[in-house]
């Protein structure tokens, strides 16, 4: 999952929090930590602190408000969004509450505050005490695992037949239509993925000729149908078979456009000393092939308008991303350049030459981190007997390495046989996967 997935997950959890607040009699809910990625409006520097969320910054906060209006204001304020309209609403709400219950048209509410001895005698949880504890300290990993491992194991066991069905359908479709791979844009649950594959199977039975065009392609179930900048065929999960069929009929023209983007990338590389234009799907929203082609064509024409003086192989091994909404070129922490499509060619040449050495050093550092990450993940899987260990794309290699080292040191027997995803928050997913924050407390 990239920053979009983090935001989606946080939104789902926020909706659940708000729903609980609106339930009759529910005036105290468990505090909840949320993380959102918001667009960074500040001018970027050459140093990009977050390697996998270029143009975004993370915002984390804990919700412990007990009414909907205060909760929404808390979220907006934490994300540095305007709250003036909310203040006006809050003021009008305050006026309404000064009226009698009948005039205000809201149910009368007087919270019951039980004596502490009630909770001691009854064994019920004291919400006020829990709130104070949550404010003081987040749950430790061992405590959270003890409380949530049974639920995760139960959900995983229930998902096993669906997981087998998903694997069978995936292999069957790849073999029958010679597909390179089948992927998903979002972190949908296993049941949802099975439904998507079954829908494609039904289309293949109704119209087998249509799927012939898919040979050799990677299929991605996505938000919208089309072809992305990597040349993968996207099938919109909300689209009907008619729309899928129409897309498959257009694949020859999409393939032609993809070949033209490859040709433009070769031309650009020759003009820029061997620097390769790349496209990284996980660094931002899905870019359609038409948009990618348009950016490449515009950039190529700009380079051709002024003759540059770069040795043909002086920048060999370096990579760059093209972005339409950038104002100036930057060097990403991971070693690739981020270049505005309308960048002035002489300025671009100077920037590339001045930062080439630093770019190579960062690439070397990135490669070392990736190798170290692979080794420590493998060690973690073995030592803790995990079923799987993955991470969200928004978690950097440095964060993953630190997390895994600490997991190996703790060596919790509770983790045996679990499916762990390193994230920014705790969560039990619908199929039994467990999300844990990379900076978990011991």
N, C-alpha and C positions, 0 to 999 in steps of 0.2 A: 504494500500500500504506500502511495506518495502522499503529499500534503493534502490533496483532495480527499483521499480516503480517511485521513486523520480528522478533517473537518466534518465529513459525512458521519463518522462514528460519534464524534463529539456532539453533533446536532441531534442524533438519535437519542443519546443519553440525556441531553438537555431537554428534549421533548418529554422523555419519561419523567424527568424531575418535575417539569411543569404540570404534567398530567397528575402526578401524585399530589401536588399542591392543591389541585382543583377537586380532588375527591372529597366527598362529604366527610367531615370529621378528621381529615388528614391535615393537620396544621403544623406538623413537625416532620421533616424528612431527613434522611441520612445525608450529611455533607458529601459533596461530589467534586472531585478534581477534574477539570476539563482543560484540554489543549486545543487551540485553534491556530491555523496559519493565516496571517493577514498580509495583504500586499504591502511591501515596504515602499513608502512614498519618498523616503529620503534618497538623496543622490548616492549611488553606490560608489564605493572606493575600489581600488585595485584588489584589496583584500576582501574576499567574500567569506564571512564567518561560517555560514551554513552550506556545506558543499552540495547538498542535494535538494535545496529549496531556493534556488536563485530567484531573487526578486520578492521573496517572502520572509517574514520573521514569525517566530513562534510566540504565542501568548498563553501562559498557563495561570490558572486561578482556581480557587475552591469556592463552590457555591454553598452557602449556609443560610440564605435568606428564606423566610417562611411565607412570603406572598409573591404572586406572579409578577406584579409591577416592579417590586424591588429587585427580583431576580433578573428580569429583562434589563433593568437599568444597570445592574452589576455587570452583566455580560457586555453591554454596549460600552460602558466606561472602561472595562478591562481591555477591550479591543480598540480603544481610542476612537470610538464612533460617537457622533453627536447625540445628545440626550435632551436637547432643549424641548422637543415635542413631547417627550416622556415626562419632563418636569411639569409642563402645563397640564398633562393628563393626571399626574399625581396630585397637583394642586386642586383640580376639580373633584378628584376622588375624595380628598380630605374634606372638602366642603360638603360633599354628599353624606359623608359619615357623621357630620355634625347634626344631620336631620334625624328624624325618627326612622326606625326600620321600615315602616310602611312608605314614608316619603322617599327614602333612598332606594326602594325596590331591591334591597339585598337582604338575605337572611340574617337575622340577629346572631352575633357570635360572641361568646364570652369564653375564653380558653380556661380549661380546668387545670389548676396547678396543684398537683398532688404532693403531699408531704413525702419526704425522702423515705420514711418508714414504710410507705405503701409499696415502693419498689422492692425494698428489702424483704418484706413479708410475701408479696405476690410472686416475685421472681421475674416480673416484667422488666424490660429494658427502660432505663431512665433516659429519655431523649435529650434532656438538657445536659446530663452528664456526658453522653456520647458526643454531643456537639462540642463540648469543652475539650474532650479528649482528641477529637479530630482536629481542632484548632491547634492543639499543642504538638501533635505528632501524627505523621501519616502511618498507615499500618506497615509493619515489617513484612518482608517477603514470607518468612516462615509462618507468621500468623495468618496472612492472607491465603496462603496455600492450604493451611489446615482447614480454614473456613470454606474454601471454594473447590478444593480437589475432588470431593465426592460428587458435586454437581457436574464438574467438567468430565469426570470419568463416566458418569451416567449418560451425559449428552453424546460423548464420543462413542460409547457402546451402541446407542440408538442410531447413530449415523453410519455405522459400519456397512449395512446392506446398501445404502445410498452411495457410499464411497466406492464399493465394488462395482455398482452399476455405472457410476461415472467413469471409472477406469475402463470398463468394458466398452462403453459407447465411444469413448475417445479413441481407443485402439481400433475399433471397428470402422469408424469414419475415416481415420487417417489412412488405414490400409485400403479401404474400398475406393477412396477418391484420391489417393496418393498425395495427401496433405503433408506439408512440412511440419506443421504443429497446430494445436488448438489452444488458444489462450483466452484470458478474460481481462478486460480493462479494470474492473473493480473486484474487490474482495467479496464477491457474492458467496452465499452459503452453498453447500453441496447439493441440497435439494433444488435450489434455484438453477444451478449449473446443469444438473441432470435434465431439467425441464427444457433448457435451451438446446441441449444436444438432441433430445427427443424431438424437438420441433424441427431441427435440421434433418433428422432421420425421416420424419414424415414428408418433408419437402422432397427428399431424395427418392422416396417411393412414389410420390405424386408426379414429379417432374425430374426423372433421372438425368435427362439431357442437360438441364440447367447447371448441375454440379460439376459437369465435365470441365468447365472453365476454371474450377478451383484447383486443378492439378498443379502441384508444386508450390502452392501458396500457403502462408500461415494465416489461419482464420482467427480473428479476435472478436469475441462477443463484447459489444461496446454500447455506448449511449446512442450512437447514430451510425447509419450505414454509409459505406464509402470505402476509399482506400486511404490509409494514413501515409505519412511521409516516409516510412520505412518500407512501403510496398505491401503491407499486410492488408488483407481483406477484412473490413469491419462489418459485422452484422449487427444492426441496431436491435437491442433486446425488446424494444417497444414496437418494432415494425412488424407488419404482417407478411405472410409468404409472398404476396404479390410484389411487395417492395424489395424483398430479398431477390426474387427472380429477376426483377428489373435491373438490380445492381449487377447480378451475375452475367446478364446479357451485355452489360457495358464494360465488363472486365478487360476485353481486348484493347479498348481505347484507354482505360486506366493504365494498363501495362505499358502502352506506348508512351504515356506521359511519364511513367516511372523511368523508362529508358532515357528519356530526354533529361530528366533530373540527374541521372548518373553521368550523362555526357557533359552537362553544365558543371558538375562537380569536378570532373577531370580537367576541363578548361580552366576553372578557377584555381585549381591546385597548381597547374603549370604557370599561371600568372603570379602566384603567391609563394614561389620557392618550395613547393611541395606540401604546403599546409593543406590538410584535408578538411572539407566541410562535412560535419557529421550531424546526425539528429538523434537526440537521446529522448526516447518516449517518456521516461520516468522523471524528466526534469521539468515537466510542465504539462499543460493540457494537450490532448491529441491534436496534432496538426494535419489537416487533410492534404493529400498529395497536390491538389490544385493550388493551395496556398503556398506550399513549399516550393513548387515549381515557379510561381510568381516571384517569390523572394529571391530565388537563385538567379532567375532571368534578369531581374532588376539590378542585382548586385554585380552580375557578370557584365552587363552593359556599362555600369559605372566604372568598373575596372578597365574596360576597353577604351573608355573615353580619355584616359590619361595613361601614358606609358610608364610603367613602374620599372625600377632597376633592382631586381632581386635575382640572386644567383639561383638557377633552376632547382638545386637541392639544398639550399642553405637553411630552409625551415622544414626539412623532411622529418616526419615523425610527430609533428605538432598538429593539433586539431582545433577547429573553431565551430561555434554555433552561430547561426544568423538569427537575429531578433529584430522584428519591425519596430518595437516600442522602446528601444534603447536610444539614449542620446549620445553616448560615447563608448569607445571600446574599453573592455576590462579584461583582466586575467583572473579566471576562477581559481579557487583554492585547489581544485583537483587537477589543474594544469591546462585546461582548455581555454581558448579565448572566446569571449562573448562579444560579437561584432554587430553594430547596427547595420541594417541593410543599406541605408543611405550614407554610410561612412565615407568621408573624403579620402580617395585613394592615397595621396601623398601622406596624409596624417596616419592612415592605416599602416603604410609601409614603415614609417618611423616607429610606431607603437609596436609592431611585430618584431622589428629588429632589436629594439631596446629591451623587450621583455622575453626574448627567445630563451636566454640562459635560465632565467627564473622559471619559465614554463617547463623546461626539461627537468629542472630540479624538483618541481612539484609533481610532475608525472612519475618520476622515480620514487618519490615519497609515497604517492598514491599506490603505486604497484607494490611497494613494500608493505603498506598497510593492508592491502587486499590479500596478500599472501599470508600475512600474520593473522588476519581475520579468519581465513579459511582453515588455518592450522588450529586456532583456538576453538573454533566452532566444532571441528572434528573431535578435538580432545574433550570438549563439553558433552557431546553426544555419547561418547564412549564412557566417560567417568560417571555421568549421571544416569546412564541408560535411558536417555530420552527417546521418544518415538520420532520426533522431529524438532528442529531448532531453526527458525527463520527470523527475519526482521522486517520491519517496515522500511521502505526506501528513504523515509525521512530520518532514519537513525544512521548516523555516519559510521564509518569503519572504526574510528577511534572510540566512539561510544560503545559499539558492539564488542570490541576487544576488551574494554574495561569491564563491561557487564559480564562477559563470559569468564574472565579470569576470577571475578568475585564469586560467580556461581560454582566454579570448580573448587575454590577455597572453602566455601560453605558446605558443599557436598551434601545437600539435603536429600534424605531418602524419600521425601514426599514427592520429588520430581520424577521418580522412576516411571517410565511408560507414558509420560505426558507429551502433548504437542505444544511447544512453547513458541510464542512470537514476541520478540523484543520490540517494545513500542514506547509510548510516552505516558501510559496510564495502565491501571489494572482493569481487566475485563474478561469475562467468560463468554466466548463466542458461541453461536447457536449450535455448532457441530462439535463442541468440546475443546476447541483450541483455547489456550490460555494466553492472554496478553499481559505482559509484565513491563513496567517502566525500566528503561536501561539503567537508570540511576536509583534502583530500588534500595530501600533502607534495610539494614541488617539488624 
